[in-house]
Amino acid sequence: MAQDKEDAGKAPTSTRTMWKGAISFGLVHIPVGLYSATASSGIDFDWLDKRSMEPVGYKRVNKVTGKEIATADIVKGIEYEDGHYVVLTPEEIAAAFPKVTQTIEIETFLDADEIPFVYLERPYYTAPLKRGEKVYALLREALRQSNKVGVAKVVIQSKQHLAVLIPCGRALVLNLLRWGGEIRSFEQLNLPPLDAKAAGIKPAEMDMALQLIEDMTQAWDADSFRNSFAQEIHKLVETKVASGETAAVVKVDSGKETAPAGADVLDLTALLKRSLEGKGGKATAVQAKGKPASVTPLPAAKKTAAKKLPAKKAAAKAPAKKALAKKTLARRAA
């Protein structure tokens, strides 16, 4: 019942697979799909031409002359000092891109409380594919019982990310992390000493502060924290729809792309043994009831190659009043 109450305040589950591949640790590969774990509560205003109700896009404009520039005349440069740039060719940029694989490669395991919150950036759900449920559950339960998380690297849409794999209920959450060096130091800020006595706090003041915190403590309820601006805008939209103050917007077609095929499942017990042996440790047999997972070698092409999948948002809008209102109120998932 507690889980049902918790889910009631959440946005609907996203079942659109954003990425397919495998979680890898040792010689074990767990085929998984990646799904958005968040939904934006912000307001997405589109630009429209008030004369024709047609969508307004963006142009590539020379900031000095104000004239539009053809794509073929645009190059990419890095400013190395004020007003001076190094221009890089598409080939040079492509050569620097990380090697694209369809693998969430776990590089190490850490205690769950070792990673500071400031490094957490964006969460995604993972879910097992192709008979990978047992191996998925094994990793999830092993992380839960050991109170560990897996630190991994993954390439999504041609961009390399640092990530942490965290057990969360029945799911394994892949939370993207900020890279080392991206978090600014606070050492130059005027902060009080890291000790109550050194900071000049009296025992009575600390007791009252602790009592106030205790009095204000309550159970976590995500549904009680909502974006008030978004709610007010939604109410305004509903009011205008009810009074007929709507406009039909010209449709703009957008293509669709499919995700690449996922990885296959390997024999679980044998791979765990081989992984332990490869690490120089004593191989410990993992006793599993029933038959082991099907033995299907992982194709090299699927382990090392992947297609670039730029995410495309559909820009099509229905002209009917009811569809327009529905589209406005149900925002796109992040």
N, C-alpha and C positions, 0 to 999 in steps of 0.2 A: 504493500500500500504506500509506503514511504517513497518508493521509486516512482509509482504512478503519480503521486502528488508533485514530485520533483519534475517529471516530464511534462506535466500540465502547463508549466510556465515557460516551456522552451519552444523555440521555433520548430517547425516540421523538419523531419530528417531529410537531408539531401541524399538522394540515391543516384545522383549523376556522378559517374566515375571520372575523377579529374586526372588520374594517372594510374597505370597498372605496372606492376613489377614484382619485386620480392624483397622481403627483409632477409638479410644475410648475417649470420654470426657463426664463426667457425666454418664448417662445410655445410651447414644447414641453411636451406633456402625456404622461406615461407611465402608463397604467392599471395599478394595482397592487392587491393585497390585502395586508392586514396580518395577521401570524401571531405567536403567542407564541413568544419565543425562549428562555424559561426554564421550568423546572419546579420547584415548591417541594419542598424536602427536609424541610420541617418536618412536625410531627405535627398533624393537624387533629382535635382532640377535639370530638365532638358532645355536647351536653347531653341526657340522657335521664332520664325519670321512672322511678326504680328499681322502683316499684310496678307499673307497667303497660308499661314499655319503650316509652313514647311519646316523640317528640321534644319538647324543651323550648325554647320561643322566648323572645323578649324583649318586655317590656311598656314602654309609655310611662308613667312614674310621676312624679308631683309629688314632688320631692326634699324638700319641707318637710312635706307631709301624709302622704306615702307612698301616696297613692291613685292609681289608674290614671286617665289623662287621655284623653279622646276626641281623635281626630286633628283634628277641627274646632275644638277649643279651643286648639290649639297655634299660636303665632306664632314668627317668627324674629327674634332681636335680636342686636345687636352691643354688647358692653360697651366703652364709651369711657372710663370711669374706674371705680374700685372701687364696685360696687353700682349703677351707673347705666348704663342701656341705651338704645339707639336701636332701635325696632322698625321693621322693613321689611316692606312688603306683598309678596305674590307678584308683583304687577305691577312693582314697583320692582326686585325682584331679577331678574326676567326681562329687563327693559330693559338691565340691566348685563351680561348674558351676552354672550360674544363671538359674532360672526356665524358661524353654522354653515355650513361648506363641506365638500366632499369632496375637498379638495386639500391635499397636502403642499407648501406654497408655499416654495420655496427663496428666501431673501432675500439671502444672500451666501455666498461660499466663503472658507474659511480654510485655512491650513496645518494638516495633520493633527495636529501636536503642539502647537497653540496652545491648545486647550481643556484646562484642568486636570481631572485625574481626579475631583476632588471634585464637579464639576458633573454627572457622568454618573449617571443614576438607574435607567432600565429599558430593556432592549433589546427590539426586535421585528424579526422578519424581514419583508422585503417580497418579493413575487414578482409578475412581470408577468402581466397579464390581457389578453384580447382582442387578440391579435396585437401585443402590446407588447414582445416579447422583444428585437427588434433595438434599439429605443430604450433599453430598460432596460440592455442590454449596453453601448451607447455611453456612457451616463452612468457606469456602473460602471468601464469601462476608462479613461475620461477622468479620473475622480477618482483612479484608481490611478496612472496615468502622471504626473499633475500633483502627486501626494501632497497632494491637497486633500480637504476634507469640506464638505458643504453644510449650512448652518444654516437651519432652516426653522421655520415655525409650523404647527401642525395642531390641529384640534378633534376630540377623541375622546370620545364619550359626553357631549356638551355642555360638555366642559371643554377649555379652550385650553392647549396645551403648547408649550414651546420644545423643539426636537429637532435632532439632527445626523444626517445621512445619511452612512454610512461604508461603503466597500467592504470586504467580508469574505469571502474565498474567491470563490465564484460568486454570493454574495448581496449585496444592499445592505441594511445593518442600519440601522433607524431607532432611535436611542437617545434616549429622552426626557432632557432636561436640566433641572436646577433653574434657576429664573429668577434674573436678576441681583438681588441684594438678599436672596436666601434663604440664601446662604452667610455664616456669621458670620466676622468678622475675627479673626485670631489675634494682632493687635498688642498686646493687653493681657495676653497670656500671658507667663509667665516663660520665654522661649526663649533658647537660647544664640546668639551671633552667627553669621551666615551665612558662615563662613570657618574653616578648620581651625586656622590660626595664632591668629586672634582668639579662638577658643573654647578655646585652651590645649592643643590636641592636639599631641603630639610626633611628629616624623617616624617614629620607630620604632613608635609606637602605630598610626599610620595604615598603615604597611606590614603589620603583623600583622593588622589588621582587614581589609585588602584581601585578604591571603592566606587568611584564614578564610572570607571571602565566596566566593573562588574555589574553595576546597575543598568548600564546601557547595552550589555551583551545579550544577544539573541541568536537563535538558530539561523543559518544561512537560508535565505529565500530569494532566489534570483528574480522572481516575478515582482518583488516589491521595489526593484530598482529599474525604472524605465526611463527612456529618453522623452522628457516632457515636451521638447520642441517638436519632435516627430509626432507625438500624440495630438498636439494642437493643430499641426498641419493636416493630419489625417481627418480630424473633425471638420476643419475648414473645407477640405475636399469633399467630404460627404455632404456637407451643407450645400455646396455649389452644385454637386451632382443632382441632389434632390430638387433644386430650384431650376435645373436645366441649363446652368451656366457651364457648358462644356464645349469643346471644339474638336473636330475630326482632324487628325494629322496625317499627312502623306506618308505612306509606308516606305521604308528603306530596307531592301532585302539584305540578308546576311547569310553567308555560307555556314556549313557545319562540318566539323572534323571528328573523326573517331579516334579513340585511344588505341595504342598498340596492344598486342597480345601480351598476356602475363607470363610469368615463369612457371615451370613444372615443379612437381613435388618429388623429393628424393627420399630414400629410406631413412627414417628418423633415427632408429637405434644405431644403425651402422655409422651414420654420419656423426652422431654424438661421440661414439667411440673414436672415430678417426680424428675428430676435432681435438679431443683430449690428448690423443697420442701425438698429434702434430704440435701441440703446445708444450710437449715434454713432460706432461703429467701422467699419472697412472690412469689407464683407461678403466672407467667404471661402467659396467653394463647397466643400461636403463631397462628394467624389466617392464614390459608393456603387455597387457592382456590382449588376447586376440592376435590377429595378423598385423604386421607392420604396414606403414604407408606404402603405397605402390612405388616400385622402383622404376623411375623414369629419368634417365640422365638429362641434366639441364643443358639444352643446346647452347653452344658457345655464342652463337649469334644473339641469343636472347639475353645472355649475361652481359655482353659488352656493347651491344648496339641498341639504339633507340631512336625513334623519330622525334623531331622537334615538333612540339605541340603548342603553338601559341594559343592562349585562351582568347576566344572571341565572344563578346557579348552580343546577343541578338538585339538589334535596334528596331525591330518591327513593332508597330503599334496598331491596334485595332481601331478603326474609325468609329465604331458603334459607341454610344455613350456608356453603356453598361460595361463593356470590355475595357474602356479607357479608365473608368473608375476602379475596376478590379485590378488593373495593371498598376495604378498609382498606389493603391493601398497595400498590395502584396509586393514588397520590395525584393529585389534580386538578392540572392544569397551571396555572401562574400566569397 
